[in-house]
Amino acid sequence: MYKTIKIAEEAYDEAKELSRELEQKKKITGVFNVNLSTAVSYAITKTLEHLRKRDAFLTAAGTWKDIDGDALTSDIYRARSLSRRKVAI
């Protein structure tokens, strides 16, 4: 089902430019005929993907705030100094 939407003239021109670039560079795998609606759909999908990744990154921010950095660093260096190889007798 198609819906009609109103966009600014500048946004329309940018969508047409994106459509031309996608057609030239064949960036969408499996799509051989890129038209304006495909370009708009591609742009929306990529933007949503970017926003979701950004939200996931921001959600993870601050989760290590209650960890003692000095103790963690010393544990890492102590673990690295232990030999894990079997010694031949």
C-alpha positions in Angstrom: 0.0 0.0 0.0 1.3 3.4 -0.9 0.9 6.6 1.1 1.3 10.1 -0.1 3.5 12.3 2.0 4.5 15.9 1.8 8.2 16.7 2.0 10.2 19.9 1.5 11.5 20.6 -2.0 15.0 20.4 -0.8 14.4 16.9 0.8 12.8 15.8 -2.5 15.9 16.9 -4.5 18.1 15.1 -2.0 16.0 11.9 -2.4 16.3 12.1 -6.1 20.1 12.5 -5.8 20.3 9.5 -3.5 18.2 7.5 -6.0 20.7 8.4 -8.8 23.7 7.5 -6.6 22.2 4.2 -5.6 21.4 3.3 -9.2 25.0 4.1 -10.2 26.8 2.4 -7.4 24.4 -0.6 -7.0 24.6 -0.2 -3.2 21.4 -2.1 -2.5 22.1 -5.8 -3.0 19.4 -7.6 -4.9 17.7 -4.4 -6.2 18.5 -3.7 -9.8 15.9 -0.9 -10.6 16.2 1.9 -8.1 13.4 4.4 -8.1 12.6 7.3 -5.8 10.5 5.2 -3.4 13.3 2.6 -3.1 15.8 5.4 -2.3 13.5 6.9 0.3 12.9 3.5 1.9 16.7 2.9 1.9 17.4 6.2 3.5 14.8 5.7 6.2 16.1 2.2 6.9 19.7 3.3 7.2 18.7 6.2 9.4 16.7 4.0 11.8 19.7 1.5 11.9 22.0 4.4 12.8 19.6 5.6 15.5 19.2 2.1 17.0 23.0 1.6 17.2 23.4 5.0 18.8 20.7 4.3 21.4 22.4 0.9 22.2 25.7 2.7 22.6 24.2 5.4 24.9 22.4 2.7 26.9 25.7 1.0 27.6 27.3 4.2 28.7 27.9 4.3 32.4 27.4 0.6 33.1 31.0 0.3 34.3 30.8 3.3 36.6 30.8 1.2 39.8 33.8 -0.9 38.9 37.1 0.0 40.6 39.5 0.8 37.7 42.7 0.2 39.6 41.6 -3.2 40.9 40.5 -4.2 37.4 43.8 -3.1 35.9 45.8 -5.0 38.5 43.7 -8.2 38.0 44.2 -8.0 34.2 48.0 -7.6 34.6 48.1 -10.4 37.2 46.2 -12.8 34.9 48.5 -11.9 32.0 51.6 -12.8 34.0 50.3 -16.3 34.8 51.6 -19.0 32.4 49.0 -21.2 30.9 51.3 -23.5 29.1 51.9 -27.0 30.3 55.5 -27.6 31.3 57.2 -30.7 29.9 59.0 -32.7 32.4 
